[in-house]
Amino acid sequence: MTKGVTKENIFEAVIKYHFLNLEDSLRYFDNGKVRNFQGEVLIEGISENPHYSGAYLVYDGDTILDKVSQRIVRKNGIKESETVPTIEAFVDRLRDENDSDSVFLYNTEKQKITKVKGEFSNYCHEDLESLLENALPKNFLSADGSMPVYEVGTKTANAALTARVLNQRQDYGVKTLVVKKTAYGELGMGKIAEFGKHGLTREFFFEYAPQHRGPFIDEKNKIIGVLREYGPSKAKPLSESYVSFAPQGEIRYVPTSVALKKAA
């Protein structure tokens, strides 16, 4: 039995969940692009991938429910907590959920997950557009940065706002995670985005890269996984790595600069 999901490995667990979303989507993969059920290409920043449900999580320790209660709009929407003792159980719970109008609260100390029906309050003393511009890099919605960040969807905006509000007095370490359905890049998969007090902290996305020499997250289909980590400034990531799986399923990271030097 593998260990449970903690603060230290929750992002890796969500990458594993999203890789299964990729596998589901590859049934509709043709010429480097995931298509919808009608065979149409998914347009970056606009089209939603119909082959998976996506997810929205808020995570912290034992006091997560108390901290988030102020943002919950439907108090009767809080469901009974479930124990997910392993990474596999955590991923399965996310995979089993088809209700896009919900948020998961995750207690990283007791490995308990609680579904909340309905999104959180969008109320904030700050201007939301300014908050988003400071919370997101310019290329968050489109790889070339052509789509303004204030066009981000409701769920992602709510995740950025929730992380900001819950850590406003001080940085309590409460984080939000969104597995997006909106296509990023030409492949047609959404990205994973994690938010803290100062906005985006980590993001992960897939790319079709037939000219790449590795590592691949899916070598057969020439798909790479890219992880970027951010500090308070979103002008440039603090680090960027290629993500792949070791033979036993553990996640490996290779800085992009190192991989490119090896390939040269």
Secondary structure, 3 states (H helix, E strand, C coil): CCCCCCCCCHHHHHHHHHHHHHHHHHHHEECCEEECCCCCECCCCCCECCCCCCEEEEEECCCHHHHHHHHECCHHHECCCEECCCHHHHHHHHHHCCCCCEEEEEECCCCEEEEEECCECCCCCCCHHHHHHHHCCCCCCCCCCCCCHHHCCHHHHHHHHHHHHHCCCCCCCCEEEEECCECCCCCCCCCEEEEECCEEEEEEEEEECCCCCCCCCECCCCEEEEEEECCCCCCCCCEEEEEEECCCCCEEEEEHHHHHHHHC
